[in-house]
Each structure stands twice: as C-alpha cells, then as structure tokens.
Amino acid sequence: MQLNIKPGKEILLRFGENDIRKSQIHELLPNDFISIEQTQPPIENVHLNHILLLTYLSAAENPGRFGLEARIQEITADNRIILHKLNDPAPCDLRTWPRICLDSLPDIHAYCKEKEIHIIDISCRGIHIMLHKDDGEEPEIGAIIKMKFVLKNDELVIESKILRKWKDSSRRVHVAIEFQGKHEHDISKFIYQ
C-alpha cells in the first residue's frame, strides 16, 4: 500500500509506549522523504536517526488506522521535520509496540543454542524469526528458550516463549517469539533509538 496523505492531514508519531505526539503532513517529498510540522514537545537534534511509528486514519477504500516506520532525518531551518519512510503503510494499532524490520536497525544478531537466528523483525515485546533447513529441530509452541542478542556494545540474554509457527509460500518456517520477564526495556532502548 502506498502512502497517500494530503498536506494538512493529522498524524500521530509514536516515540514510545507513553510518548505519542500529534503533527501534520507538510509535504510528501521524492525518494520516500516526508516533511511534517514540528510537534509538542518539540523534536530536537538529539532525536536525529530515531525510528518512530507514524500513524494516520484513512477514510479511503480501506478505513482504519495505518502506520509505517520512519527515521528522523533532518530538522530544517524553518523547523520542519524531515522523515525517511522505511516501509509501506500497513494496518496498525497504537496500543502495541511497533515491529522494526532488521534492515532498519543498527547491527544486531540473535542466537539460540549458539546458532545464529535469521531475524525478520523485532519489537520490545518479541521477535519474528525464520528458520533454515539446517537449523535443526523446530521448537514446540509454548516452549521456553533462551535467546542471546549481540548488540553494538552489549549482549543480552532473554528468556522467551514460542507463541506460534507457520510456513510461508516457499515452505520456510516462521516463528513468533514473545520475550518473558523485564528485558523489554533493555532491548527497547536499543531498537527504538
């Protein structure tokens, strides 16, 4: 789905669970850039490169709330915010943490039983992974596993629970995993900055 928001349309920017700011579209720019109005509290230079969730209500043929991830690229001299769109709009819910695609993140690797895992996307509550044929036995739904995340300057070990498994059209196995305990805040500082 393509982004189709008219100038002046109200949007919500989600920086975190309790940090949602109103703004409006100023202009859709070439090469997936979006110019928006300044927010309250204001977006400042310390927020540059921060990834946020931009959401809006659509009354078109698909009514409802849609969202996309965007990176804060620039603050212009006239105080407009330039965002770089990272993916296409999709139905979303402001009550849940956005999932961030791996290619939108700095260097991050995940391991289970010392074997690297193929990450599809991640949020502070869980991760979506894809298994390869040589990954061994598929985990059982409900199983508790330990996952190690190697970040730029840190490592986290998080106990996790297998929520569901499914196969895509190419017969590859996908797994949705929920983080257990209080580690969500540790990883959210990394993936939402």
Sequence and secondary structure as in RCSB ss.txt:
>XXXX:A:sequence
MQLNIKPGKEILLRFGENDIRKSQIHELLPNDFISIEQTQPPIENVHLNHILLLTYLSAAENPGRFGLEARIQEI
TADNRIILHKLNDPAPCDLRTWPRICLDSLPDIHAYCKEKEIHIIDISCRGIHIMLHKDDGEEPEIGAIIKMKFV
LKNDELVIESKILRKWKDSSRRVHVAIEFQGKHEHDISKFIYQ
>XXXX:A:secstr
      TT EEEEEEETTEEEEEEEEEEETTTEEEE   SS   GGGTT EEEEEEEE SSS EEEEEEEEEEEE
 TTS EEEEE S  EE  TTS   EEGGGSSS EEEETTEEEEEEEE SSEEEEEE GGG S   TT EEEEEEE
 SS EEEEEEEEEEEEE TT  EEEEEEE TTTHHHHHHHHT 
